[in-house]
Amino acid sequence: MTSEEVKPTAEVPLSEAIQDLTGFEVLGIQKRYGVEFEKLGGIQALMGTVWSLENRQVKTDWSTIERMTLRQLNGYFPDKDPDPESEQGEG
């Protein structure tokens, strides 16, 4: 088992990326999984969001995303920004 570190590709956390999906992207994800977006499981929503972001850069097929490991999919997004107040006073 490896513990390879995955460098985030997305600039925003997953929760923000989902909010930035277009209607066409949501429809594409729903079509792929055959359910309303709100009823998707977490992994399906994760894969759909990665597919949408990758597809914005270069036409990406679903099989490319589905071959990614969960480590790669989860590592695609940065952790939420730290609390800006916690960094005050450091220096």
C-alpha positions in Angstrom: 0.0 0.0 0.0 1.4 3.4 -0.9 0.7 6.7 0.7 1.5 8.8 -2.3 0.6 12.4 -1.8 -1.8 13.9 -4.4 -1.4 17.6 -5.1 -4.8 19.4 -5.5 -5.7 20.4 -9.0 -8.8 22.4 -8.2 -8.5 25.8 -6.7 -11.6 25.5 -4.5 -12.8 22.8 -2.1 -15.4 20.3 -3.4 -18.3 22.0 -1.7 -17.6 25.2 -3.6 -16.9 23.4 -6.9 -20.3 21.8 -6.7 -21.9 25.2 -6.3 -20.1 26.4 -9.4 -21.4 23.6 -11.7 -23.4 24.8 -14.7 -26.8 23.6 -15.6 -25.4 21.7 -18.5 -22.8 20.0 -16.3 -25.5 19.0 -13.8 -27.6 17.6 -16.6 -24.6 15.6 -17.9 -23.9 14.1 -14.5 -27.6 13.2 -14.0 -27.6 11.6 -17.4 -24.5 9.6 -16.6 -25.9 8.2 -13.4 -29.6 8.2 -14.2 -30.7 10.0 -11.1 -31.4 13.6 -10.0 -28.2 15.4 -8.8 -29.6 15.8 -5.3 -29.9 12.0 -5.0 -26.4 11.2 -6.1 -24.1 9.4 -3.7 -21.0 11.1 -2.5 -18.6 9.3 -4.8 -20.8 9.9 -7.8 -21.0 13.6 -7.0 -17.2 13.7 -6.5 -16.6 11.9 -9.9 -19.1 14.1 -11.6 -17.6 17.3 -10.3 -14.1 16.2 -11.2 -15.4 15.3 -14.7 -17.0 18.7 -15.1 -13.8 20.6 -14.0 -11.6 18.5 -16.3 -14.0 18.8 -19.2 -13.8 22.6 -18.9 -10.0 22.4 -19.6 -10.0 19.7 -22.3 -12.7 17.4 -23.5 -12.6 14.5 -21.0 -14.5 11.2 -21.3 -16.0 9.6 -18.3 -13.8 6.5 -18.4 -10.7 8.8 -17.7 -12.4 9.9 -14.4 -13.7 6.5 -13.5 -10.1 5.1 -13.7 -8.9 7.5 -11.0 -8.4 6.1 -7.6 -10.4 7.5 -4.6 -7.1 9.0 -3.3 -6.7 10.9 -6.6 -10.4 12.0 -6.7 -10.3 13.2 -3.1 -6.9 14.8 -3.5 -8.2 16.7 -6.5 -9.7 19.3 -4.2 -7.8 21.3 -1.6 -8.9 21.2 2.0 -11.1 24.1 3.1 -9.3 27.3 3.6 -8.0 27.7 7.2 -9.8 30.1 9.4 -8.2 33.5 8.6 -8.4 34.6 12.2 -6.3 31.7 13.3 -3.3 33.0 11.3 -3.5 36.5 12.8 -0.9 37.2 15.3 1.6 34.8 13.7 4.8 36.3 12.5 
